[in-house]
Amino acid sequence: MADSKVERRSGKRIRADIPLSIKLPQGELEATGRSRDLSESGIFFYTDAQIGEGSELEMVLILPPELTQGEKRWVCCQASVVRLEERNDSGELGVAAVIKNLQVLPGQVG
C-alpha cells in the first residue's frame, strides 16, 4: 500500500528565505528566525529559540510580492505552532505555524 500524506494546506505555498522576528506573548521570548516557505494561512521557519508545540507567537516579516498583489510588505502576524521538526544541521528547530491574524504595517514597503 502506498504511503500518502493528506494535504491540509488551504493556500499555495511559496518557498521564501525571509528573516523574521518572533515574540511570545507577555515578552517571554524574543528571537529571530528564517522562513523556509509560507502561504496566506501558514509558515514554516527555522529558529534557535526554544518554542513549544501549541505556542502562540507574534512575528514580523516581509511578505513577498506573490502574496501581496505585487509589492513586498512588512506585516505583523499572530500564529499558533502546530508542528515541530527536529533541529537541522545548523542546530535550528523547524517550526510549522498556522497564521491566525495578519496586519500590514502602515507605511512599510519592502
Order of alpha helices (4+ residues) and beta strands (2+ residues): beta-beta-beta-beta-beta-beta-beta
